[in-house]
Amino acid sequence: MSLPPLQDFQSALIVKPSSLGDIVHTLPAVHAIKSAHPHLHLRWIAKPEWLPILEGVTEVNEAIPFPQAEFRGVGGLARAALWAAEWNKRERPLPEIVLDFQGLLRSGLISMSSGSRPVVGLSDAREGAGRFYDHVVHVDAHAHAVDRYLEIPRAFGIEVGPQDVVFPLAQGQAVQAPPRFVLIHPWSRGQGKSLGPRELQVLCDCLTTVPVVVVGRTSTSPGLRGQHVTDLSNQTSLPELLWLMRHAALIVSVDSGPMHIAAAVNDATLGLHTWSDPRKVGPYNPNAFVWKAGRIARRDDFTPEECHTTAPVGEGDARRIADFVLQKLA
């Protein structure tokens, strides 16, 4: 069954509650849809902590907080369905189409319970989410997340080439920072992705000739040494982080949501990948670099064998990463 024309709808509901990186990956698809159909009122369901990013996206008319923490444990799915049913009573432009970019059971249930039809999802949906879809868009499950999500606007006949990929992020909120600084984001919630404290200190020690700003969320104080180091860990909001990433001379970040923000707004980004596959979840920006399996290259330059390794960043790697940074800044 072919998809209905988007011009037949007044509104589109974007279901993509999390994570931060996934939300960034979805932005080019949403930008393409809004550019082709500016009449569409775009509403986006997302976790409350990510709303500051969406509130700066002019393509999104309404950001809806999804209180995911309330739906954990026994009965969580039922509570989520009740939340969606109650939220469905809110006034919205009709007719409305639902685009489920998340592809999980909870997002499928929210899509179904939203009260809008039809529901469109991706062929790589998991946890049985596909049973809630009226239309399924085929995607290559091995492709980068940005390319998978772009298949939805393409399925509606919207042409999206490499030159059309836009991440419509806001300018952010200004922060006092040293001139021509290197930004380091060393922590991730993903197990085994963060830089170790010793490796982080070695990296900073090798960058004494340039100002270094460290950002990110960590449960322990990093205790970083060096007069050239400004430690802003646990001290920046998302808009402030966005501003710092736009203004950094170069960014070094572990695989995380902030790394994808960095690559979206700054060509001078180096993503550090331990066990994750940079071909699927690396920085989408073709000008960005990736550290993986002990070497630095473009995302698509790594072999399948390298992409399947799980090597962490060691002290020697930290020194080589610092050498790369200094060469780029020279």
N, C-alpha and C positions, 0 to 999 in steps of 0.2 A: 504494500500500500504506500503510495507516494505521500510525502509530507504536504500539509496544507500551506498555502502561501502566507508568509508572515504579514503581508499587508492586510490580511483578513482579521488581524487581531489588534486590539488597542494596548495590550499589556503582555509582558513576558515575565514569568517568575523564574529566577535563576536559583536553583537549589545547589549550593556548594558551601556547606557550613565550615569546613576545615580541610586541610590545615593551612597555615599561612602560605607555604610554598605552593600548595594547590590553588589557592585563591589567586596568587600572582600568575600562575600558569593559565588560569581561565580568562584573565583580563584581555588578551588579544582577541579571543573569540567574542567576548562581549562587545569590545570596541568595534569589531567587524559588523556585528548585528546592528548596533546602534547607528553606525555610519551609513549602512545600507537602508535602514528603516528608522529614521530619526523620530517618527511619530510614535514609536513604541515607548510605553512607560515601563522602564526596567526596574524590577524589584528583586532584591538579592537577599536570600536567607543565609546568615553567617553567624558564627559564634561571636559573642559580645566582644571578646578581646581583639577580634580582627576588624571590628567596625571602623576604627580610626583610619584604616587604609581605604576602605570603601567610601567613607564619607568625603574623601578627597577626589574621588573618581567622578567626573562630571557626567559620564555616560550612565551612571546609576542614579535613578530618581529616588529610590527608597531602599535603605538598608535595614533589614529586619533582624533583630537579635534572636538567635536560637539558643535557649538556655540548656545546652547539651548536658551540663553537669547534673541537672535535675532528672535526667532520664537514664541514669546508670542503675545497674543492679536488676533484681527481679522486678518485673512489671515495667521496666523502662520503656520498652517499645509501646506498650499500651498507653503510658503517660504521654509519650511523644505524639501518638495518634490523637489523643484528647486535646493536646496543645494545638495541633494543627487544625483540628475541627473547630476549636474555639477561636483561633486566630482567623479562620476562614470567614467568620462573621464580619470581619472588618470590611469597610467599603474599599473597593478596588476597581480600576477600569476593566470593563468587560467588553468583548470576550478576551480571555487570557489564555496563553499557552504556557506550559511548564517545561523547562529545560533542566533535566537532572544531570549535572556534570559530575556529581559525586559517585554515583553508581554503587551504593551500598544499601543494605536492607533498610536502615533508618531513613536515608534520603528518599528511597523509593516509597516508603510508607508516608513520609511527609508530602511527597509529590501527589500521591493518590488522595491523601486527606485534605489537600489544599482546596478542593472544590472546583479547580480549574481543569479544563481539558482542551486539547489532548496533552498527554505526558510524553516527552521525547527523552530517550536515554541512549547510552552508548553500548555497543556490543560486548565490551569487556567488563560490564557491570558484574558485581559479585554478590554473594549472600542472598541470591534469589531476587535481587532488585528488579531484574528484567520482567518479572511477572506483573509489575505495576505499569509497564510502559505500553502506550498505544502505538508508538513508532520507535524502532531501534535503528540507530545510525552505526554502520559498520566502521570499525577502526582497527588499525594494526596494534595489537597489544604490546608489541615490542618497540613501538615508536616513542619519541619523546612526548611527555605529557602535553606540552603546548600544541604539538602537531595533532595529537589525538583529539583535543578539545576543539581545534579549528575545523574538524570534520563536521561539526554541527552546523555552523554557518554555511559551509560548503554544500551540505545536504539541502539547504534551502536555496541554493543557486547563487550564493554570494561568492564572488571570486576573491580569494585571499592568496596573494603571492608573498614571497619573502619580504618584498618592499612594503607590504601592507601590514606587517606584524607590528603592532603598537602596544606598549604597556602604559596605559593612561594614568600614571601615578602622579599624585600631587607633588608640590615642591617641598613640602615638609615644614617643620618648625625649626628656626635657626637656633644653633647652640654655639656657645663660645668654644672655639677650637684653635689650635696653633696653625700657622700657615703651612701649606703644602705638606699635609700630614698623611701618614699611612694608617689606614683603619684596619684593625684586626678584630675579627669576630670568631672566637675560638671554641665556643660551646654549642652543643646541640642536644635536644632531648632524646635523639636517637641513640640507642646503645652503641658504643664503640665508635662514634663519629667525632667526639670532642678531642681537642688537643690536650695532652697531659700537661700538668703544671711545669714539669721540667722542660718539655719541648717548647711550651709557650715562652718561658723565661729565656731559653736559648735563642729563640726567634727574635725576641725583643733585644737581647744583648748584641745580636749581630746587626741591629739596625740603629746603632747609636748616633749615626750621622744624620738621621732624619727624625722629625717628631712622630711619635707613635701614639695613637688613640685606641684603647681597647674597649669594646662594647659587648653587650650580651647579657644573658641571664645565667647566673650560677648560684648554687646553694652554698658555696664556700668562698671565702675571701681569697682572691688570687695572690695577694701579697706581692705584687710585681715590684721589682727593683729597677731603678734607672731614672735619672732626672729628665730624660727625653720622653718618658712614658706618662701619658695621661690616662688614668684608670677611670672609665665611666661605666664599669660593669654595674648592672642593676640600677642605673641612674637615668636611663633614657626611655622616653616614650616611643611609640612607633613613628609618629611624625618627626620626632627629633632624630631617630635612627635614619629615617629616609633622607633628611637634610644632610646628615653627616656622610651618608653614602654618595649623595650627589656631589659633595664638595671634596671628597678625599682624592688625593693624588693617585692612590692605588689602594685596593681593598684585598685583603686576604681573609677568606671565610671558610669554615668547615661547611659541609653539606647541610643546609638548613633553610628555613624560610627566609631569614635575612640574606642568605647568599643569593637567593633568587631575586630579591629586591635589588641587591647590589648589581647583579648582572643586567637587570632591566634598566637601570638608570646610569650605569657607569661602565664604559668599555674596559677600563683598567681594573678588571676583577680576576682574581685567582681563586677557584674553588678547590677545596681539599676533600678528596673522596677516599675513604678507607674501604669499606665493604660495598658501598652503593655503586651502581652502574652509571657512569657519567653520560653514556649515550642516551639513557632514558630519563635521568633526573639531574643531569649536570646543568651548568649555566647555559641558557638557550642562546644568549648573545654570541654570534659567531666570532666576535673579537675577544671574547674572554678566554682565559686559560684554565687548565685543570691540572692539579697534581694527582697522580694515580699510579700505584705500583712503582713508586720510586722515581718517577720522571714527570716532567711538565710538558704539556702539549695541548693542542686544541681538543675539544671534546670528541670529535669524530676521528681523531688520529690514533686512538687506542685500539688495540686488537681485542677480540672477544676474550682471549685468554687473560689479558691484563685486566679487563673489566670485571672478571670473575674472581680476582684476587681480593684478599682481605687485609693487606698489609697496613699497619698503623703508621702514623708519622713519627719517625724516630728523631733523635738529636741530630744525626747527620742529615736527615731530610730537612729539618728546620733550618740548618745552615745553608743548604742548597736553595731553599725557598727564599731566604734572606738575600742570597746572592742574586737570584732572579729579580727580586724586587728592586735592589739597588741598580741593576743593569737597566731595568725599565725606566727608572727615575733619572738616570744619567743624561 
